[in-house]
């Protein structure tokens, strides 16, 4: 079922439906992978922000977000600001003093309450927290009502250190289309990190991280990306959503220049053992078909320098 044929309430990520605590997509993937057990994954987490998470959230300067736009496309993006721009203001409420800018594919999406996935990532300490729920724009920021809050392990996170901010500039779209050009493919194939947003009707949106050695993502053509899926926590929140709805969004972050490459399309999990032969650490492969991309320069004033790769990164696949 494509985004263009889904009912409007599902297509735009609004939330008149009651969300189920049982995630049939996660359970299907867990059975296929022979991991997990009934109740493992989304049902384990509620929307209360633990007190121990509050200091972490208050010092963050970046949040990766994922949501569905008005046309049913899923996008991943990021919001940035000074420390304190993301503030827990209640046990299940996060106030964010930023909203998607006009150049962002998610601009205007949160004019009404809307499903959102949030990933708070601190590259210098390789810590991350996921916050899923709904959000609505209020003035120049977002108010997020949390429905799932959980910490994630540091697997496949590269350590980066913040450097001085660049002078703030207005974000601008410098390229867009349906097929990646040489510059976009180079950014993808040199990346050691990207972010993925997914959404499933009745379960909401999610934003997550993928990492590995540079080259772990292959641009197999202008409209096809492939990457390995490594061992994780067996929750399968992302793959569980994709099991129910293959629409997803990717964000590649140019850490040196503050540019964002947003991609939206559809993903498929390839379980064939033959197709992961020669790909170290791969439990399965994920194929992503690009439907649209938007490249935004000066998306953020934040700048980072690479410090260390994750010690658990498998080697990148060999390429001819």
C-alpha positions as CSV (number, residue, x, y, z in Angstrom):
1,X,0.0,0.0,0.0
2,X,1.6,3.3,-1.1
3,X,1.6,6.6,0.7
4,X,-0.6,8.0,-2.1
5,X,-3.4,5.4,-1.4
6,X,-3.4,5.4,2.3
7,X,-6.3,7.0,4.1
8,X,-5.6,10.7,5.0
9,X,-5.4,10.1,8.8
10,X,-2.7,7.5,8.3
11,X,-1.0,9.3,5.4
12,X,-0.3,12.5,7.3
13,X,0.7,11.0,10.6
14,X,-2.1,12.5,12.7
15,X,-3.3,10.5,15.6
16,X,-7.0,9.9,15.8
17,X,-6.3,6.2,16.1
18,X,-5.6,4.5,19.4
19,X,-2.0,3.2,19.3
20,X,-1.5,-0.4,20.2
21,X,1.0,-1.5,22.8
22,X,1.5,-4.7,20.8
23,X,3.7,-4.2,17.7
24,X,3.0,-7.0,15.3
25,X,5.7,-5.8,12.9
26,X,8.4,-6.1,15.6
27,X,7.2,-9.5,16.6
28,X,7.2,-10.7,12.9
29,X,10.8,-9.6,12.5
30,X,11.9,-11.1,15.8
31,X,10.4,-14.4,14.8
32,X,12.2,-14.3,11.4
33,X,15.4,-13.5,13.2
34,X,14.8,-16.0,15.9
35,X,15.4,-13.4,18.6
36,X,13.3,-11.6,21.3
37,X,10.1,-12.9,22.8
38,X,6.5,-11.7,23.1
39,X,6.4,-8.3,24.7
40,X,10.0,-7.5,23.8
41,X,10.5,-4.1,22.1
42,X,8.0,-1.2,22.1
43,X,5.7,-2.7,24.8
44,X,8.5,-2.4,27.3
45,X,8.6,1.4,27.3
46,X,6.2,4.1,28.5
47,X,6.2,7.8,28.0
48,X,7.6,8.9,31.4
49,X,10.9,10.7,31.1
50,X,13.1,9.2,33.8
51,X,14.7,11.7,36.2
52,X,18.1,10.5,35.2
53,X,17.5,11.5,31.6
54,X,16.7,15.1,32.4
55,X,20.3,16.4,32.8
56,X,21.2,14.7,29.5
57,X,18.4,16.2,27.6
58,X,19.0,19.7,29.0
59,X,22.6,19.7,27.7
60,X,21.8,18.5,24.2
61,X,22.3,20.8,21.2
62,X,20.9,18.4,18.5
63,X,17.8,16.3,18.1
64,X,17.2,14.0,15.1
65,X,13.4,13.9,14.2
66,X,11.3,11.8,12.0
67,X,7.8,12.3,10.7
68,X,5.4,11.9,7.7
69,X,4.7,14.9,5.5
70,X,1.4,15.9,4.1
71,X,1.9,13.7,1.0
72,X,2.7,10.6,3.0
73,X,6.5,10.7,2.5
74,X,8.6,9.9,5.6
75,X,11.5,12.2,6.2
76,X,14.4,12.3,8.8
77,X,15.7,15.7,9.8
78,X,17.4,17.4,12.8
79,X,16.7,20.4,15.1
80,X,19.6,22.2,16.7
81,X,20.1,25.0,19.2
82,X,22.0,26.0,22.4
83,X,22.1,23.7,25.4
84,X,18.7,23.8,27.1
85,X,16.8,24.2,23.8
86,X,15.3,20.7,24.6
87,X,13.7,20.9,28.1
88,X,11.6,18.3,29.9
89,X,8.7,20.4,31.3
90,X,6.7,17.6,32.8
91,X,6.9,13.8,33.2
92,X,5.7,13.2,29.6
93,X,6.4,16.6,27.9
94,X,9.4,17.8,26.1
95,X,9.6,21.5,25.0
96,X,11.9,22.1,22.0
97,X,12.8,25.7,21.2
98,X,13.2,24.9,17.5
99,X,11.0,23.8,14.6
100,X,11.7,22.7,11.0
101,X,12.9,25.7,8.9
102,X,11.4,26.6,5.5
103,X,14.1,24.6,3.6
104,X,13.4,21.5,5.7
105,X,11.1,18.8,4.2
106,X,9.2,18.7,7.5
107,X,8.5,22.5,7.5
108,X,4.9,23.1,8.5
109,X,4.1,19.4,9.3
110,X,3.6,20.1,13.0
111,X,1.0,22.9,12.6
112,X,-1.4,20.2,13.9
113,X,-0.5,17.5,16.4
114,X,1.5,14.9,14.5
115,X,3.4,11.7,15.2
116,X,7.1,12.3,15.8
117,X,10.2,10.2,16.5
118,X,13.1,11.9,18.3
119,X,16.6,10.8,18.8
120,X,18.8,12.8,21.3
121,X,22.4,12.0,20.4
122,X,25.5,13.2,22.1
123,X,28.5,12.3,19.8
124,X,31.2,13.3,22.3
125,X,29.9,10.7,24.9
126,X,28.3,8.3,22.4
127,X,25.1,8.4,24.4
128,X,21.6,8.4,22.9
129,X,18.0,8.5,24.0
130,X,14.9,7.9,21.9
131,X,11.7,9.7,22.5
132,X,8.6,8.8,20.4
133,X,5.2,10.5,20.7
134,X,3.3,13.4,19.1
135,X,4.3,17.0,18.6
136,X,2.6,20.3,17.8
137,X,4.3,23.5,16.8
138,X,3.9,26.3,19.4
139,X,5.3,29.7,18.4
140,X,8.8,28.9,17.0
141,X,9.2,25.6,18.8
142,X,7.6,22.2,19.3
143,X,5.8,20.6,22.3
144,X,6.3,16.9,22.3
145,X,4.0,14.6,24.3
146,X,6.1,11.5,25.0
147,X,4.7,8.0,24.5
148,X,8.0,5.9,24.5
149,X,11.2,7.0,26.2
150,X,14.2,4.7,26.2
151,X,18.0,4.7,26.3
152,X,20.0,2.9,23.6
153,X,23.5,1.3,23.8
154,X,26.5,3.0,22.1
155,X,27.0,0.4,19.4
156,X,28.1,1.8,16.1
157,X,28.2,5.4,17.3
158,X,31.4,7.3,16.2
159,X,32.8,9.7,18.8
160,X,32.9,13.3,17.6
161,X,33.9,16.4,19.5
162,X,32.1,19.8,19.1
163,X,34.2,22.7,17.7
164,X,33.3,26.4,17.5
165,X,29.9,27.1,15.8
166,X,30.0,28.5,12.3
167,X,28.4,31.9,11.8
168,X,24.6,31.4,11.6
169,X,23.2,31.4,8.0
170,X,19.8,30.8,6.5
171,X,19.5,27.2,5.4
172,X,19.0,26.9,1.7
173,X,18.2,24.1,-0.7
174,X,21.1,23.6,-3.1
175,X,19.9,20.4,-4.9
176,X,16.8,18.2,-5.1
177,X,15.3,15.6,-7.3
178,X,14.5,11.9,-7.7
179,X,18.0,10.5,-8.4
180,X,21.2,11.2,-6.6
181,X,24.0,12.9,-8.4
182,X,27.8,12.4,-8.0
183,X,28.0,14.8,-5.0
184,X,25.2,13.1,-3.1
185,X,26.5,9.6,-3.8
186,X,29.9,10.6,-2.6
187,X,28.5,11.9,0.7
188,X,26.6,8.7,1.2
189,X,29.5,6.4,0.4
190,X,31.9,8.3,2.7
191,X,29.5,8.4,5.6
192,X,30.1,6.5,8.8
193,X,26.7,7.5,10.2
194,X,23.2,8.1,9.0
195,X,19.7,8.4,10.6
196,X,16.5,6.7,9.6
197,X,12.9,7.6,10.3
198,X,10.0,5.2,10.0
199,X,6.3,5.2,10.7
200,X,3.6,2.5,11.0
201,X,-0.1,3.1,11.3
202,X,-1.3,2.5,14.9
203,X,2.3,2.7,16.2
204,X,3.6,6.2,15.4
205,X,6.9,7.4,14.2
206,X,10.5,6.5,15.2
207,X,13.9,8.0,14.6
208,X,17.1,5.9,14.9
209,X,20.8,5.7,14.0
210,X,22.9,3.5,11.8
211,X,26.6,3.5,11.8
212,X,29.7,1.6,10.6
213,X,33.0,2.2,8.9
214,X,33.0,4.7,6.0
215,X,31.7,2.7,3.0
216,X,29.2,0.6,4.9
217,X,26.5,2.2,2.8
218,X,26.6,1.5,-0.9
219,X,25.1,3.7,-3.5
220,X,24.2,1.0,-6.0
221,X,22.8,3.6,-8.4
222,X,21.2,7.0,-8.4
223,X,18.1,5.6,-6.9
224,X,19.3,2.6,-4.8
225,X,21.2,2.4,-1.5
226,X,22.2,-0.8,0.3
227,X,23.5,-1.2,3.8
228,X,24.1,-4.1,6.2
229,X,22.0,-4.6,9.3
230,X,24.3,-5.5,12.3
231,X,23.5,-7.2,15.6
232,X,21.6,-4.9,18.0
233,X,19.2,-5.1,20.9
234,X,16.7,-7.3,19.1
235,X,13.9,-4.7,19.6
236,X,13.7,-4.2,15.9
237,X,11.7,-0.9,16.2
238,X,12.8,0.4,12.8
239,X,12.6,-2.9,11.0
240,X,9.3,-3.6,12.7
241,X,7.8,-0.4,11.3
242,X,9.2,-1.2,7.9
243,X,7.5,-4.6,8.1
244,X,4.2,-2.8,8.3
245,X,5.0,0.1,6.0
246,X,8.2,0.3,3.9
247,X,8.1,4.1,3.6
248,X,11.0,5.7,5.4
249,X,13.4,8.6,5.4
250,X,17.2,8.9,5.7
251,X,19.4,11.8,6.9
252,X,23.1,12.0,6.0
253,X,24.8,14.8,8.0
254,X,27.9,16.5,6.7
255,X,29.5,17.1,10.1
256,X,32.2,19.4,8.8
257,X,30.0,21.7,6.8
258,X,26.7,21.6,8.6
259,X,24.8,20.3,5.5
260,X,22.0,17.8,5.5
261,X,21.1,15.3,2.8
262,X,17.5,14.2,3.2
263,X,16.1,11.2,1.3
264,X,12.7,9.7,1.3
265,X,11.7,6.4,-0.2
266,X,10.9,2.8,0.6
267,X,13.1,0.1,2.2
268,X,13.1,-3.7,2.0
269,X,14.9,-6.2,4.2
270,X,16.8,-8.8,2.3
271,X,17.1,-12.0,4.3
272,X,18.9,-14.0,1.6
273,X,22.2,-15.3,3.1
274,X,23.8,-15.2,-0.4
275,X,23.4,-11.5,-0.7
276,X,25.3,-10.7,2.5
277,X,28.3,-13.0,1.7
278,X,31.4,-11.0,1.9
279,X,29.8,-8.3,4.1
280,X,31.4,-8.5,7.6
281,X,29.0,-8.5,10.5
282,X,25.8,-8.4,8.3
283,X,22.9,-10.3,9.6
284,X,20.8,-9.2,6.7
285,X,20.9,-6.4,4.1
286,X,18.5,-3.4,3.7
287,X,17.7,-2.0,0.3
288,X,16.4,1.5,0.0
289,X,14.8,2.9,-3.2
290,X,15.2,6.7,-3.4
291,X,12.0,8.5,-4.4
292,X,13.1,12.1,-3.6
293,X,16.0,13.9,-2.1
294,X,16.7,17.4,-0.8
295,X,20.2,18.7,0.0
296,X,20.3,21.7,2.4
297,X,23.4,23.7,3.0
298,X,23.9,25.7,6.2
299,X,21.3,23.5,7.8
300,X,23.0,24.0,11.2
301,X,25.8,26.1,12.7
302,X,27.0,23.1,14.7
303,X,30.4,21.7,13.7
304,X,32.1,18.5,14.8
305,X,35.5,16.9,14.4
306,X,35.9,13.1,14.2
307,X,37.6,11.6,17.3
308,X,37.2,7.8,17.1
309,X,35.3,5.1,15.4
310,X,33.1,2.7,17.4
311,X,35.2,-0.2,18.5
312,X,32.5,-2.6,17.4
313,X,32.2,-1.4,13.8
314,X,32.7,-4.4,11.4
315,X,35.0,-3.7,8.5
316,X,33.3,-2.1,5.5
317,X,32.4,-4.4,2.6
318,X,35.1,-4.9,0.0
319,X,34.4,-3.1,-3.3
320,X,35.8,-3.8,-6.7
